[in-house]
Each structure stands twice: as structure tokens, then as C-alpha cells.
Amino acid sequence: MGSTPGSGVTGVTVTPANASVEVGGTLQFAAVVSGDSNVDPTVNWAVDHTDGGSAASGTISPTGLYVTPFPAPKTVVVTATSKADATKSASVTVTLTPPPPAQGPDLTVDAGASRRAINPLIYGMNQYSAAFDAVAPAVRLPVERWGGDAATRYNWQLDVYNSAADWYFSTDPNSNTGYPDSSEFNNTVLRDRGAGVKTMGTVPMIGWTTKRERACGYSVAKYGAQKEVNPYNSDCGKGIRLDGSQIDNNDPNDTSIPIGPQFAKDWIKYLIRRFGDARHGGVAIYSLDNEPELWQWVHIDVHPAYPGYDDLANLGITYATAIKQTDPTALVSGPATSTWMGYFFSPQDWRSGWNTGPDYVYYGNPVDRRAHGDVPFLEWYLKQFAAAERKAGRRLLDFLDIHGYIAPDEVQFKPAGDTANQMLRLETVRAFWDSSYFEAAVNDTPYLVPRMRDWVARNYPHTMTAITEYNLGALDHINGALAQADLLGVFGREGLDMAAIWAPPGAGTPGFYAYKIFRNYDDAGSGFGDVSVSAHSEDQSKLSVYAAERSADHALTVLVVNKSFGDLSSTIALSGFRGASEASVYRFSAAAAGITRLTDQAVGDRSFSATFPASSLTLFVLEER
């Protein structure tokens, strides 16, 4: 076949022609387009006939850099196709080889050192719905959080909410007519009670709640044409005029009615009558709204003002007081802040910084923070609650509650991706504990859990810490399971008190088994220990290790996470524990459909050695001698 008329292309050559790459690595390809002197030299790259490749076959960049997948096929085909003449291409078969088995880092466990109770609430999840019946008992779910953007304007009396900026500020009431007794939230409480799960509710503080009628925050008929409208209801816009300006004369009463703290008190009184107080099986924990530092965007139709330090703290104290007055046995968490910049500055600071040159950055002119002693927001918030406790004579805030969205965009809520992205996901776990780890996503060193504990120690001692939203993605893949298990291990070791993953894993997915290996590895209710002990890896990037003693039977549980793409053999040195000569072994990996019970591991007096397959979770259970 000849070249495309006018293209001047006669052929394409790809090098290297004989290609092999180790899984976890990269390989640079080059393409030469032959033809006349004016030929277009550029090509399109594909892997296994998919432009740019895929997670299953690996990816290739526009410059020809190939990145391997995991799990990996034995071979893939890389193709370069002339952009000028799609009939001209060249292909190379690439052999993917697993890394050879290698010596892993030394691991040490000292059951007598660094002992700290693990709060079971760290294994929590956000609301489930359809998958709850399959997941909750299988992972012995300890707490279910009912929250999110819609909770900010949830009307408990009418079982209705407005979708806010998440979906065109629309109110679309459900078909329920049995409210308030039959409602979304009540159904959550009932299923939690049936499964022995604590319920965490969300108390609206924004000052508005939703009417039970089909309505729009920004009606096109009322406020004019808009750049975006609801594809299922063309009268509901996003509040942006055709010229790009924000509609700022809308009426909040279009969708909502004003409320105050009494609305929250009445709700809690109702819940106590229906389910009992927190001490007797009712709602255990109440969150002070959801991400209030984002109201001016997410709920701009009713709250366009940018909140400041005083707004957020005063509202929190007012509503925490209302909750504690109504149910003194309930726990209160707040402020449920979702952004890194919100940990340190108020929205008023952000706006000021974005409008101040020469840098125009959120921290560039923190007028609100300076007006409050230049104290970072969350620390100042804790100080106000400490002062409120001294004045009221009782604790009003039980958990410092934040949302942990500090991971790169390539990781958070995203698929596994190629091996480079998988390694990034596993590396990102360090942002939650390692003071030496710089996280580009926040341009800082987060070491989030120890930082939270430090904030509490310095500003409001004995407050518990909670991360009630986070998601490192890929829960349908072994890579996401490894990251999730690694993070749960960090939460226990570092002393976090409560956590709840947003968009939790479905039953039978790899992410599901990351929870199960901690909570119910043998389907008989056995779990990872509840007292964390010292566990150390000489190279955390290859093998992570977590250890804990089980109070009930004093068994020592040791979880090893192999983050590499090859098998690693290591020795685990043991001290501070006198165990039996054998350990039970349980494993989850990409090679198995679930957690597998393996042959018992022989254990010496002070150590034992084992091989950990590529990308796997291995749990050892050592009974006390």
C-alpha cells in the first residue's frame, strides 16, 4: 500500500526493536518516520492497540516513555503510528519480566515498647446504603458516618435535602411520605443498631434547611439564562450568567427556610425518644456540620459570605452546647474542615490572599488570622473550645475532626494506574505520619496524624482526633488495598482516634479485604490487636510492618505489607513476647480471591524468616506461650 497522498511518509521504525523491561520500571522508545525531506516526524503511541495504553497493559507518553502495569501480562505490543499517515506504523513486542526474588529489609517487633491502645473507630466508613448488609458484618464495622455536602441542609422533619453545588442546587424530594419516622437518617440508625455499629450524624449549622418541594436555587425562569443547567431540569442552573458573572440577587427562600440551634435540639430530642440517648444505643456522635469553610462555594445560594475565625468557632460552640444540653452522653466532633489551607487559614484569609499581589496566593495576606494573634485556624479553634469548657464547666468538643484530602490528584479517588502511579499512591501514605515527607499536593510536610495530636496537646489536651473523610483511590485493585491497609496500620500506630473512608470499598473488592485483614481475617471475628506495639522496617518503601497485642487473649498480631512488585524475603526479630513455636498465617494478594489461610510459620525464640509475595498483605498471629 502506498503512502497517503501528500503525506510524504514511506514508513515508521521503532527502537529498541527487541524490548524487555522489569515490572515496576520504564522503557524509552523512539520512532523515526521515513519519507521526503518535509515529512511530519511525529507519531501517536499505543499499547495493545489502545492510544496511550491502559492500566492493564501499561501506559506510554507522547514522547514514547513506556511505564509498566501491575499485575502485568507476559508481553505487550507497543505501536507508533505516523500522525500524517495513519496507514504507516511499526510495532514492537515488549516482554515484561517480574523482578527477581530479593532480600527484603530487616523487620523488628518489640511487644514491650511503644504500647498504645488502638481505638477501633479508626476502621469506620461513611454511609453505605446498598452494600451495607454485605460489608458491615464482614468487617465488623465500628462506626458509620452520615454526612457529606447534602447533610448541611438536611431537613430531618421532612426527610429532604438540597443537592447544592454538587448538582445544580436542586431539590428533588424522594417519594417518602412517612417522615419524620421513616427517613434516610432514621434508616441509617436502624441498620447500624441492627449490626452493632455506632452512628455518627451531622448537625446542620448553616442557618437554612430545605423545603419539601421541587425547586432550584438558581431558577432560569426567575434569574435568567445561565452557562450550565441541569440536563434533567433545564430550569435549574449553577448560578453563573452567560457572561460568567455570579448571580448574587437570588433568594435563599426559593429552596430553604431559616433555622437556628433549636432545630438541632428538636432533632436530637426526637432521636432520643425514638432510639435512646447515646449511652443507650442512640446516635453516638454528632458532627458540627460538614466542611463549613466551603459554604461560600458549595452552598453559595444560601451562604455567599466567606466565613471567618469568629463565625466558625462561635457557630461550633453554639451548636455543640445545644447538642450537649440535649444529650449529654453524646460525643461532638468538629469542625470537619476539608482543606489543607483550611487547617491554617479562614476563607476570609484565602480571599484576601487571592486578591493581594504580587503572588495572589491564599496565604498571602491573612488579615483574619493576624486579627486573631496570627494563630493557625485549627489551633485557635481548639483554644476557643478549651475556653468554652472552662466557662461552661463541661467539655463541648470531643473530637478534633478534619477531612484528610492531602493526596495528589493522580491518587485521590483515582484508579490504580500504571506502576509509577501505584508507587505514588503507596508513597503518599507517608503524608499521614512522616515528618520528613514533602507532599507536593499541599506544598508542605503534612505528617497529619502526629500534627493533629500535637495541635491537641498544645491547645486543648485530651481532645480525641478524627479524620472522617479520606480516600486514596484504587480500592478495586490490589494497589489500593495495600495503600488502605498501610494507612489503617498508620492510624493505629500513630494514635488516631477515629476515621471514616469516603466512598468505601464494595464487598469482595481488594479494598474490602484491607479492612477484613484487620477486623475479621478468619471469618470468625478474629482481628488485629487492640494495643499497638513497636514495629519497625529498615525500608518502609518496600515492606511496612505493624504489630499489636490482642487484649482478649494476649496474642501478638503482625501485619507485613509488601509494597514492591517482586517477592521479598526478610527476617522478623521479636522481643518482649513469649509466644508459641508456630504462628498462624493469613494472606491477601492479587493472586487470590480473598484472604487465604496458609501453612503455619515456624517461630524461633527471637526471630523467624518469611517470604512475602509481590504486592501482598501477610498477617501473622502468634499465640501467647
Rosetta blueprint (number, residue, H / E / L):
1 M L
2 G L
3 S L
4 T L
5 P L
6 G L
7 S L
8 G L
9 V E
10 T E
11 G E
12 V E
13 T E
14 V E
15 T E
16 P L
17 A L
18 N L
19 A E
20 S E
21 V E
22 E E
23 V L
24 G L
25 G L
26 T E
27 L E
28 Q E
29 F L
30 A E
31 A E
32 V E
33 V E
34 S E
35 G E
36 D L
37 S L
38 N L
39 V L
40 D L
41 P L
42 T L
43 V E
44 N E
45 W E
46 A E
47 V E
48 D L
49 H L
50 T E
51 D E
52 G L
53 G E
54 S E
55 A L
56 A L
57 S L
58 G E
59 T E
60 I E
61 S L
62 P L
63 T L
64 G L
65 L E
66 Y E
67 V E
68 T L
69 P L
70 F L
71 P L
72 A L
73 P L
74 K L
75 T E
76 V E
77 V E
78 V E
79 T E
80 A E
81 T E
82 S E
83 K L
84 A L
85 D L
86 A L
87 T L
88 K L
89 S E
90 A E
91 S E
92 V E
93 T E
94 V E
95 T E
96 L E
97 T E
98 P L
99 P L
100 P L
101 P L
102 A E
103 Q E
104 G L
105 P L
106 D L
107 L E
108 T E
109 V E
110 D E
111 A L
112 G L
113 A L
114 S L
115 R L
116 R E
117 A E
118 I L
119 N L
120 P H
121 L H
122 I H
123 Y H
124 G E
125 M E
126 N E
127 Q L
128 Y L
129 S H
130 A H
131 A H
132 F H
133 D H
134 A H
135 V H
136 A L
137 P L
138 A L
139 V L
140 R L
141 L L
142 P L
143 V E
144 E E
145 R E
146 W L
147 G L
148 G L
149 D H
150 A H
151 A H
152 T H
153 R H
154 Y L
155 N E
156 W L
157 Q L
158 L L
159 D L
160 V E
161 Y L
162 N E
163 S L
164 A H
165 A H
166 D H
167 W H
168 Y L
169 F L
170 S E
171 T E
172 D L
173 P L
174 N L
175 S L
176 N L
177 T L
178 G L
179 Y L
180 P L
181 D L
182 S L
183 S L
184 E H
185 F H
186 N H
187 N H
188 T H
189 V H
190 L H
191 R H
192 D H
193 R H
194 G H
195 A H
196 G L
197 V L
198 K E
199 T E
200 M E
201 G E
202 T E
203 V E
204 P L
205 M L
206 I L
207 G L
208 W E
209 T E
210 T E
211 K L
212 R L
213 E L
214 R L
215 A E
216 C E
217 G L
218 Y L
219 S E
220 V H
221 A H
222 K H
223 Y H
224 G L
225 A L
226 Q E
227 K L
228 E L
229 V E
230 N E
231 P L
232 Y L
233 N E
234 S E
235 D E
236 C E
237 G E
238 K L
239 G L
240 I E
241 R E
242 L L
243 D L
244 G L
245 S L
246 Q E
247 I L
248 D L
249 N L
250 N L
251 D L
252 P H
253 N H
254 D H
255 T L
256 S E
257 I E
258 P E
259 I L
260 G L
261 P H
262 Q H
263 F H
264 A H
265 K H
266 D H
267 W H
268 I H
269 K H
270 Y H
271 L H
272 I H
273 R H
274 R H
275 F H
276 G L
277 D L
278 A H
279 R H
280 H H
281 G L
282 G L
283 V L
284 A L
285 I E
286 Y E
287 S E
288 L E
289 D L
290 N L
291 E L
292 P H
293 E H
294 L H
295 W H
296 Q H
297 W H
298 V H
299 H L
300 I L
301 D L
302 V L
303 H L
304 P L
305 A L
306 Y L
307 P L
308 G L
309 Y H
310 D H
311 D H
312 L H
313 A H
314 N H
315 L H
316 G H
317 I H
318 T H
319 Y H
320 A H
321 T H
322 A H
323 I H
324 K H
325 Q H
326 T H
327 D L
328 P L
329 T L
330 A L
331 L E
332 V E
333 S E
334 G E
335 P E
336 A E
337 T E
338 S L
339 T L
340 W H
341 M H
342 G H
343 Y H
344 F H
345 F L
346 S L
347 P H
348 Q H
349 D H
350 W H
351 R H
352 S H
353 G H
354 W H
355 N L
356 T L
357 G L
358 P L
359 D L
360 Y L
361 V L
362 Y L
363 Y L
364 G L
365 N L
366 P L
367 V H
368 D H
369 R H
370 R H
371 A L
372 H L
373 G L
374 D L
375 V L
376 P L
377 F H
378 L H
379 E H
380 W H
381 Y H
382 L H
383 K H
384 Q H
385 F H
386 A H
387 A H
388 A H
389 E H
390 R H
391 K H
392 A H
393 G L
394 R L
395 R L
396 L L
397 L L
398 D L
399 F E
400 L E
401 D E
402 I E
403 H E
404 G L
405 Y L
406 I L
407 A L
408 P L
409 D L
410 E L
411 V L
412 Q L
413 F L
414 K L
415 P L
416 A L
417 G L
418 D L
419 T H
420 A H
421 N H
422 Q H
423 M H
424 L H
425 R H
426 L H
427 E H
428 T H
429 V H
430 R H
431 A H
432 F H
433 W L
434 D L
435 S L
436 S L
437 Y L
438 F L
439 E E
440 A L
441 A L
442 V L
443 N L
444 D E
445 T L
446 P L
447 Y L
448 L H
449 V H
450 P H
451 R H
452 M H
453 R H
454 D H
455 W H
456 V H
457 A H
458 R H
459 N H
460 Y L
461 P L
462 H L
463 T L
464 M E
465 T E
466 A E
467 I E
468 T E
469 E E
470 Y L
471 N L
472 L L
473 G L
474 A L
475 L L
476 D L
477 H L
478 I H
479 N H
480 G H
481 A H
482 L H
483 A H
484 Q H
485 A H
486 D H
487 L H
488 L H
489 G H
490 V H
491 F H
492 G H
493 R H
494 E H
495 G L
496 L L
497 D L
498 M E
499 A E
500 A E
501 I E
502 W L
503 A L
504 P L
505 P L
506 G L
507 A L
508 G L
509 T L
510 P H
511 G H
512 F H
513 Y H
514 A H
515 Y H
516 K H
517 I H
518 F H
519 R H
520 N L
521 Y L
522 D L
523 D L
524 A L
525 G L
526 S L
527 G L
528 F L
529 G L
530 D L
531 V E
532 S E
533 V E
534 S E
535 A E
536 H E
537 S E
538 E L
539 D L
540 Q L
541 S L
542 K L
543 L E
544 S E
545 V E
546 Y E
547 A E
548 A E
549 E E
550 R L
551 S L
552 A L
553 D L
554 H L
555 A L
556 L E
557 T E
558 V E
559 L E
560 V E
561 V E
562 N E
563 K L
564 S L
565 F L
566 G L
567 D L
568 L E
569 S E
570 S E
571 T E
572 I E
573 A E
574 L E
575 S E
576 G L
577 F L
578 R L
579 G E
580 A L
581 S L
582 E E
583 A E
584 S E
585 V E
586 Y E
587 R E
588 F E
589 S E
590 A L
591 A L
592 A L
593 A L
594 G L
595 I L
596 T E
597 R E
598 L E
599 T E
600 D E
601 Q E
602 A E
603 V L
604 G L
605 D L
606 R L
607 S E
608 F E
609 S E
610 A E
611 T E
612 F E
613 P L
614 A L
615 S L
616 S E
617 L E
618 T E
619 L E
620 F E
621 V E
622 L E
623 E L
624 E E
625 R L
